[in-house]
Amino acid sequence: MKKIIHWVSATYGVRAEFRMFDHLFKVPNPGENFLELINENSMILKMGFVEPEILSFKKGQHFQLEREGYFCIDADSNYVKNLKLTINHIVSLK
C-alpha cells in the first residue's frame, strides 16, 4: 500500500532520501545468536520531496511529518550545497 502524505511540488520541492526503520531482529528475543537473526531489511530507503523550508533546519533537528511520525536531518547530509538531503525516521505515530 502506498502512502501519500502531502502534496509537494516536484519543481520547487527538495529531493530527499528517507531512512525508515523496522525491527532490527527477525525475532523478539534473539539471544546469543543475534548476529544470525539480524533483519537485513531493517532500514528501508525511500525517495521523496520536501518543502524547501526544510533546508533551514539544522542537522539533528527533529520535526514531525503529518500522519507519519518524527524525523531528523541526518548528520551526514550535505544539503547546504543541495548534494544530498537525508532524513531519518525517529518515532512512528502508530
N, CA, C and O of each residue as an XYZ file, in Angstrom:
376
protein
N       0.834     -1.173      0.000
C       0.000      0.000      0.000
C       0.884      1.243      0.000
O       1.759      1.377      0.855
N       0.667      2.147     -0.942
C       1.433      3.386     -0.998
C       0.804      4.415     -0.073
O      -0.413      4.457      0.108
N       1.668      5.248      0.510
C       1.186      6.339      1.353
C       1.522      7.657      0.676
O       2.658      7.875      0.257
N       0.564      8.505      0.574
C       0.800      9.853      0.076
C       0.422     10.785      1.208
O      -0.744     10.875      1.594
N       1.404     11.467      1.727
C       1.197     12.279      2.911
C       0.760     13.700      2.572
O      -0.169     14.232      3.180
N       1.424     14.305      1.609
C       1.229     15.721      1.384
C       1.695     16.048     -0.025
O       2.669     15.474     -0.513
N       1.019     16.942     -0.659
C       1.432     17.347     -1.992
C       2.586     18.327     -1.888
O       2.490     19.327     -1.177
N       3.670     18.049     -2.587
C       4.827     18.934     -2.664
C       5.201     19.035     -4.133
O       5.285     18.025     -4.831
N       5.420     20.235     -4.593
C       5.766     20.469     -5.983
C       7.119     19.850     -6.313
O       8.108     20.128     -5.634
N       7.173     19.022     -7.339
C       8.451     18.441     -7.772
C       9.350     19.513     -8.364
O      10.572     19.365     -8.375
N       8.756     20.589     -8.855
C       9.541     21.682     -9.422
C      10.252     22.480     -8.332
O      11.425     22.824     -8.478
N       9.546     22.774     -7.239
C      10.108     23.613     -6.176
C      10.523     22.818     -4.939
O      11.274     23.315     -4.100
N      10.040     21.606     -4.831
C      10.383     20.775     -3.682
C      11.839     20.334     -3.716
O      12.488     20.362     -4.762
N      12.336     19.930     -2.565
C      13.718     19.462     -2.426
C      13.699     17.942     -2.355
O      12.986     17.362     -1.536
N      14.473     17.308     -3.203
C      14.553     15.842     -3.218
C      15.262     15.367     -1.953
O      16.279     15.934     -1.552
N      14.724     14.334     -1.337
C      15.289     13.823     -0.088
C      15.237     12.306     -0.057
O      14.361     11.678     -0.653
N      16.200     11.736      0.656
C      16.197     10.300      0.921
C      15.697     10.120      2.347
O      16.204     10.750      3.275
N      14.709      9.266      2.513
C      14.152      8.985      3.834
C      14.633      7.613      4.285
O      14.506      6.628      3.559
N      15.179      7.562      5.476
C      15.588      6.293      6.084
C      14.530      5.898      7.092
O      14.424      6.477      8.173
N      13.751      4.898      6.713
C      12.699      4.371      7.576
C      13.237      3.102      8.221
O      13.930      2.321      7.569
N      12.926      2.892      9.496
C      13.497      1.760     10.216
C      12.426      0.786     10.676
O      11.330      1.176     11.079
N      12.775     -0.494     10.603
C      11.908     -1.575     11.047
C      12.652     -2.318     12.162
O      13.704     -1.865     12.612
N      12.120     -3.435     12.598
C      12.752     -4.203     13.667
C      14.157     -4.647     13.252
O      14.365     -5.089     12.122
N      15.116     -4.528     14.173
C      16.497     -4.907     13.885
C      16.653     -6.424     13.773
O      17.467     -6.911     12.988
N      15.874     -7.166     14.557
C      15.984     -8.631     14.557
C      14.729     -9.276     13.990
O      13.651     -8.682     14.015
N      14.872    -10.488     13.483
C      13.758    -11.231     12.896
C      12.830    -11.814     13.952
O      11.682    -12.143     13.651
N      13.315    -11.948     15.191
C      12.524    -12.493     16.297
C      12.586    -11.522     17.470
O      13.521    -10.726     17.552
N      11.609    -11.568     18.386
C      11.588    -10.622     19.501
C      12.796    -10.731     20.448
O      13.311     -9.708     20.899
N      13.247    -11.941     20.752
C      14.371    -12.140     21.678
C      15.436    -12.990     20.991
O      15.380    -14.218     21.052
N      16.399    -12.354     20.343
C      17.355    -13.115     19.530
C      18.349    -13.975     20.314
O      18.880    -14.942     19.768
N      18.610    -13.646     21.573
C      19.527    -14.460     22.366
C      20.979    -14.317     21.939
O      21.380    -13.287     21.398
N      21.758    -15.354     22.186
C      23.197    -15.299     21.923
C      23.535    -15.317     20.434
O      24.583    -14.804     20.041
N      22.688    -15.885     19.611
C      22.944    -15.971     18.168
C      22.343    -14.782     17.420
O      21.832    -14.928     16.309
N      22.410    -13.601     18.044
C      21.740    -12.439     17.473
C      22.270    -12.034     16.097
O      21.520    -11.481     15.293
N      23.541    -12.296     15.813
C      24.094    -11.921     14.509
C      23.445    -12.692     13.368
O      23.352    -12.188     12.249
N      22.998    -13.904     13.644
C      22.342    -14.717     12.625
C      20.890    -14.305     12.406
O      20.271    -14.693     11.415
N      20.351    -13.519     13.332
C      18.933    -13.153     13.271
C      18.699    -11.684     12.949
O      17.616    -11.156     13.202
N      19.703    -11.025     12.396
C      19.554     -9.618     12.021
C      18.642     -9.505     10.801
O      18.787    -10.249      9.831
N      17.724     -8.586     10.863
C      16.789     -8.320      9.771
C      17.510     -7.472      8.722
O      17.795     -6.298      8.958
N      17.800     -8.061      7.576
C      18.516     -7.352      6.505
C      17.709     -6.181      5.975
O      18.267     -5.264      5.372
N      16.413     -6.201      6.191
C      15.532     -5.137      5.701
C      15.131     -4.166      6.805
O      14.071     -3.545      6.733
N      15.974     -4.034      7.826
C      15.609     -3.160      8.944
C      15.687     -1.682      8.581
O      15.056     -0.858      9.243
N      16.447     -1.326      7.544
C      16.464      0.055      7.079
C      15.906      0.093      5.667
O      16.426     -0.555      4.758
N      14.848      0.856      5.500
C      14.168      0.967      4.214
C      14.425      2.369      3.683
O      14.129      3.356      4.356
N      14.971      2.457      2.491
C      15.244      3.758      1.879
C      14.108      4.136      0.950
O      13.682      3.341      0.112
N      13.625      5.348      1.106
C      12.569      5.863      0.240
C      13.002      7.232     -0.263
O      13.678      7.981      0.442
N      12.611      7.544     -1.472
C      12.907      8.853     -2.032
C      11.619      9.666     -2.078
O      10.527      9.129     -2.264
N      11.778     10.972     -1.904
C      10.616     11.835     -1.945
C      11.020     13.287     -2.035
O      12.189     13.613     -2.239
N      10.054     14.140     -1.883
C      10.285     15.584     -1.924
C       9.761     16.207     -0.641
O       8.775     15.745     -0.068
N      10.432     17.262     -0.198
C      10.005     18.003      0.979
C       9.948     19.484      0.622
O      10.509     19.920     -0.384
N       9.270     20.234      1.454
C       9.195     21.685      1.257
C      10.586     22.295      1.352
O      11.395     21.834      2.157
N      10.891     23.312      0.559
C      12.216     23.938      0.578
C      12.611     24.521      1.940
O      13.800     24.665      2.223
N      11.640     24.856      2.777
C      11.938     25.428      4.092
C      12.759     24.482      4.959
O      13.420     24.921      5.900
N      12.723     23.199      4.651
C      13.457     22.231      5.464
C      14.965     22.454      5.379
O      15.708     22.000      6.249
N      15.418     23.145      4.345
C      16.844     23.438      4.220
C      17.327     24.417      5.287
O      18.532     24.562      5.490
N      16.405     25.084      5.964
C      16.794     25.986      7.057
C      16.972     25.230      8.376
O      17.460     25.803      9.350
N      16.584     23.955      8.421
C      16.733     23.147      9.633
C      18.193     22.783      9.829
O      18.939     22.618      8.864
N      18.594     22.659     11.087
C      19.957     22.247     11.414
C      20.045     20.721     11.428
O      19.045     20.036     11.642
N      21.233     20.206     11.200
C      21.435     18.754     11.290
C      21.087     18.309     12.706
O      21.494     18.936     13.684
N      20.334     17.224     12.800
C      19.910     16.711     14.096
C      18.603     17.308     14.594
O      18.012     16.781     15.536
N      18.142     18.385     13.992
C      16.881     18.997     14.411
C      15.734     18.065     14.069
O      15.667     17.523     12.965
N      14.832     17.881     15.022
C      13.715     16.963     14.773
C      12.453     17.745     14.427
O      12.292     18.910     14.791
N      11.559     17.056     13.706
C      10.314     17.660     13.263
C       9.317     16.552     12.975
O       9.696     15.390     12.834
N       8.052     16.908     12.887
C       7.004     15.929     12.616
C       6.528     16.071     11.177
O       6.318     17.178     10.682
N       6.365     14.942     10.524
C       5.720     14.908      9.222
C       4.317     14.357      9.445
O       4.138     13.321     10.085
N       3.344     15.050      8.917
C       1.945     14.699      9.156
C       1.640     13.230      8.960
O       2.034     12.633      7.958
N       0.945     12.656      9.908
C       0.436     11.282      9.869
C       1.512     10.211      9.717
O       1.186      9.046      9.485
N       2.771     10.576      9.842
C       3.834      9.585      9.640
C       4.705      9.410     10.883
O       4.964      8.278     11.290
N       5.156     10.491     11.486
C       5.997     10.379     12.668
C       6.978     11.526     12.785
O       6.827     12.576     12.160
N       7.992     11.290     13.608
C       9.020     12.296     13.836
C      10.293     11.906     13.094
O      10.637     10.728     12.996
N      10.973     12.900     12.584
C      12.154     12.712     11.761
C      13.228     13.704     12.180
O      12.955     14.654     12.914
N      14.450     13.478     11.712
C      15.520     14.455     11.908
C      16.428     14.435     10.685
O      16.488     13.453      9.946
N      17.134     15.550     10.494
C      18.092     15.659      9.403
C      19.324     14.856      9.797
O      19.872     15.061     10.880
N      19.762     13.955      8.945
C      20.921     13.109      9.232
C      22.195     13.955      9.306
O      22.362     14.922      8.562
N      23.082     13.568     10.216
C      24.340     14.306     10.408
C      25.230     14.272      9.176
O      26.051     15.171      8.988
N      25.087     13.257      8.332
C      25.913     13.134      7.131
C      25.328     13.848      5.913
O      25.920     13.817      4.834
N      24.185     14.483      6.077
C      23.576     15.197      4.952
C      24.473     16.340      4.507
O      25.072     17.036      5.327
N      24.556     16.519      3.208
C      25.304     17.634      2.641
C      24.332     18.458      1.810
O      24.501     18.614      0.601
N      23.309     18.983      2.483
C      22.251     19.676      1.775
C      22.520     21.161      1.599
O      21.773     21.843      0.898
N      23.578     21.674      2.225
C      23.901     23.088      2.051
C      24.170     23.374      0.581
O      23.737     24.397      0.051
N      24.882     22.472     -0.071
C      25.158     22.613     -1.497
C      24.154     21.813     -2.326
O      24.358     21.589     -3.519
N      23.058     21.381     -1.672
C      21.984     20.618     -2.306
C      22.495     19.331     -2.960
O      21.983     18.903     -3.995
N      23.517     18.719     -2.338
C      24.052     17.469     -2.867
C      23.212     16.280     -2.425
O      22.846     15.431     -3.237
N      22.910     16.224     -1.136
C      22.124     15.098     -0.641
C      21.468     15.461      0.686
O      22.141     15.859      1.637
N      20.171     15.322      0.736
C      19.416     15.544      1.963
C      18.922     14.190      2.434
O      18.153     13.522      1.742
N      19.370     13.787      3.619
C      18.962     12.508      4.189
C      18.186     12.782      5.467
O      18.639     13.527      6.336
N      17.010     12.171      5.572
C      16.128     12.372      6.716
C      15.893     11.019      7.377
O      15.494     10.055      6.724
N      16.147     10.964      8.681
C      15.986      9.717      9.442
C      14.655      9.708     10.191
O      14.254     10.704     10.792
N      13.993      8.579     10.139
C      12.760      8.370     10.894
C      13.141      8.095     12.353
O      13.958      7.213     12.617
N      12.567      8.831     13.290
C      12.899      8.650     14.709
C      11.838      7.829     15.422
O      12.126      6.785     16.007
N      10.578      8.330     15.362
C       9.488      7.695     16.085
C       8.243      7.705     15.207
O       7.918      8.712     14.579
N       7.560      6.579     15.172
C       6.325      6.471     14.405
C       5.167      7.017     15.234
O       5.251      7.044     16.462
N       4.109      7.444     14.599
C       2.918      7.915     15.308
C       1.970      6.786     15.656
O       0.993      7.011     16.370
N       2.223      5.589     15.182
C       1.326      4.454     15.415
C       1.441      3.943     16.816
O       0.755      2.989     17.182
